[in-house]
Amino acid sequence: MARALVNLPPTVRRGQPFEVRALVSHAMETGFRPGADGKVLPRDIIRRFTCHYNHELAFAADLHPAMAANPYIAFYLMPDEPGVLEFRWVGDNGFVHTETRTLVVKP
């Protein structure tokens, strides 16, 4: 099971952008590197990251084999109401990891 870290401010102001930072633990094997036996290790990467804000897509990124292990993603959101942020990482070999956070918005 993957471990994810999501960093949000404890509260945000309505209409003010804030930074969201997300990191997930994953080896991100490219599929090009030989293993100890000389055979190429199979590809195992996270292909897609999404963030939904109150069930609407707020941010998405497609990842490729050139991404480093334990991909770190930072982006900005501008809230207009309190709600729930859902973070989802989808990868090869059936990898799916989801985290949710409640967003507290002050006027």
Secondary structure by P-SEA (a helix, b strand, c coil): cbbbbbbbcccccccbbbbbbbbbbccccccccccccccccccccccbbbbbccccccbbbbbcccccccbbbbbbbbbcbbbbbbbbbbbccbbbbbbbbbbbbcc
